[in-house]
């Protein structure tokens, strides 16, 4: 794919969105940024559009003139099924359908390790293993991947699903030695997802080149992604930071999300 002229980033006010906004500015002629939260003033090469993912008309308006989309917008944690459905599932449908109607060529979707969170940490898994979502949040990302597959097969809309694990400035605990995605590597990964030729439909691990990674590197070569960071550099600082090794949250890849009592943001709304 030739370099897109206008790239839309949904969820641009989020943690990953803010990082990509800074690092991708200038790599594409125009970054169009959208969120329901304040995005501040537009910088050179930026366009700012307020759009609510739950409102199709907002998303369709934001999609006009766009060549490619980095779809980050979502509730990035567990919540009630109703909220997850409205924002993450219906919102992703709105993005894909608006993209189809607007003639967008490619979408990079922020999927998650929580699509496969119940796999044991003792296994190295590929993007092709059966899904094992650990939460409604994980289910919403499975839905997004499946919807993306349909839009590629049915309409020819190219779709790269990036299963983000732990996006952090640096690892904070032992689990991150396997799951860390550095800001530098995230920038490269999403940039490659926008520009690599003929990807069709592709699912890849969204991690740095971690020595202890639980996800395989399959698909990275198709994007030309060559991670520069390895969480192992922080092992001496964080290896001792972990929970009870006999608890399921320390045995499965999804961490705290696999705990049946974990409700994430839903508990804050009660």
N, C-alpha and C positions, 0 to 999 in steps of 0.2 A: 504493500500500500504506500502510495506517495504521502509525503508529510501533509497531514490535515491542515487546512487553513484556519479553521475555527473549531476549537475543542471545548465542549461543555463539561464542566465539573459540577455534578450535583453534590449536595452536602459539603460545599466548599468552606463552611464555617466550622466544620468538625476538626478533630485532631489531625487526621490524615489529610483532609482537604486543605487545611492551612499550610501544612508542610509542602504539599504538591503545588499549591498556588505559588509559593515562594520559589521553588526549585524549577518549575516548568515554565515560569514567566520568561519569555524570550525564545523558548525552544519551539514554540508554535506562534504564528503571526498574531492570533487572537485567542485568549482564554476567556470564555464566558463562564462566569461564576454564579451559582444559584444556591439559595438556602432560604429558610424562613427566618433565620437569625441574621443579625447585623454583620455585614461583610466590609464595613468601612468604605473608604473612598477607592474608586477604581484607579489602579496604577496604569502606566503606559502599557498598551497591548492587552488591556483587560476590559471586559464588559460585565456589569453587575445587573442581575435580574432577580427579583424576588419571586419565588415560586414555591408553592406548597405541593408536595408530591401526591397528596391525596386528592388534588383537584386537577383533572385531566386538562382542562382548558389552560391552566397555568403552565403545565409541562409542555403542552403543544406550542404555546407562544414562545417559551424559552428555547424550543428546539429549532426554530426557523433559522435557516442559513448555516446550520451546524454540520460538520463533516464527521465528527467522531465524539463519543461521550465516555467520560470516566464516571461511572455511576457509583458514588460513595454514599449517597443520601439514604439514611435508614436509622432506626433505633438500634444503636450498636451494643445492645445488651439484651438480657431476657426481660420480658414484660408480659402483660396479659395477652392471651391469644388475640383478643379483639384489637388491641393496639398494634401488635405485630402484624396482623393481617392488613389493617388499614394503611400503615406506613410502609412496611417492608414488602408485603406481597402485592397489594393493590398499587402501591407506589411504583414498584418495579414494572408491573404491567403497564402503567401509564407511561413510563419512560420508554419501554420497548415499542409500544404502539405509536407513541408520538414520534419516535425515531423513524419507524417505518413510514409513517405518513409524510414526514419531512424529508425523506430521502437520505437519511444518515447511513454511512457505510459500515461503521464499526462501533461496538460498545465494549469497554472493559468494565467488568462487573466486580465490585468488591464482595467476594464471597468470604467464606470463613472456615477455619479449622473445625468449627462447631457443626459443620455438615457431617463430620466423621469423628465427633468427639468421644464416642464410646469405644474406639479402638484402643487396645492396650498400648502402653508406652514401649513395650518390648517389641512391637512390630514396626517395621518401616513400610509405609503404605504408599501406593501409587495413586494418581488421580483417577484411576479406573476401578478402584475397589467399590463394592456396594456402600451406599451412604449409611451412616449410623448417627443421625442427628441427636444432640443431647438436650435440646430445649426447643421451645417454639421459635426462638431466634434462629437456631440451627435449621429447623424445618423451613423457615422463610428463605434461607439461603439455598437450600435444596430446591425449593420452588423457583427461585430466580435462575439457577443453573438450568433447570428443566425448561423453563420458559425461553431462556436464551437458545437452547438447543432447537426448540420448535421454530423460533424466529429465523434461525439460520437455515434449517431444512426447508421451511415453508416459503420464506421470503428472501433468503440470501443475505440477511443482515449478519455480518461477521461478529463473533462474540468470543471474548476471552474472559474466562472466569478465573480470578485470582483468589485463591483460598488463603486469605490473610490470617496469620497466626497471632503473633504478638508484636504489634508496631509500637516501638518504644525508642527514646533517644539512646538508651543502653539497657542491657538486661537487668532485671530487678530481683530475680530469684532463680532457683535451679531449673525450673521448668523452662524459663526463657533461654537457657543454654541450648535447647532444642528448637524453640519456636520463634526466636527473635527475628524481626524484620527491621533493619535499620532504616532511618530516613533516606540515607544515600541510596541504598539498594531499592527501596520502595519507589524512589524517583526513577531510577533506571528501569525497573520492572514495568511500571505503568507507561513510561515513555516508549519502551519497546512494544508494549501491547497496542499502542496507537499506530506504530509505524512498520512493524514487521510485515512482510508481504504474505498474502495468501494463507492466513491462519485458519479460515473457515470457522470451526468451533473448537475451542481449546480450553482445557482446565489445567492450571499449574499451581504449584505450592507457592504461597506468598511468604517466603522466608529468605533470610540471608544464607550465606554458604556455611551454615553451622555444622561443625564436625559431628555433633550429636543429633542432627535432625531426624525427626520421625517420618518426614515426608520425602519422597524421592524427587530427583531433579528432572523427571520426565517432562518434556515439553519446553524446558528452558532453552534448549538448542533451537527450537523452531522460532522462538522470539529473539534469539541472540542475547539472552540475559546471562550475564556473567557477574554474579554477586561479588562485591568487594570486601564485605565484612563477615566475620565469624565470631559468634558469641563466646567461643572458647577463650578469647582474649580476656574475658571478664570472669572466668571460672573461679579463680582464687577469691574473688570478691563476693560471689553470690552462691557458690555451691552449697554452703551451709544453710541457706535460706529456703526452707521447705516445710511442709506439714508432716503429719503422721504417715509414714510409709505404708502402713496397713490400711489406710483409708482409701476408698475408691477414687477420691479426687486426686490422689498422688499416684494412682495406677493407670488412669485413663488419660488420653491425650487432651480432652476437653477441660481438665482441671476442675475448678469449682463448679463449672456449669453442669457437671454430671451428678452433682449432689441433688437428690430428689426434693430437698427442702430449699434449693436455691431459686429465688424468684426475681432476682435482679432489681430492675427499676420499679417493678410492680409493687414491691413492698413500700416504696417511698410515696406511693400515691394513695395509700390506705389511711 
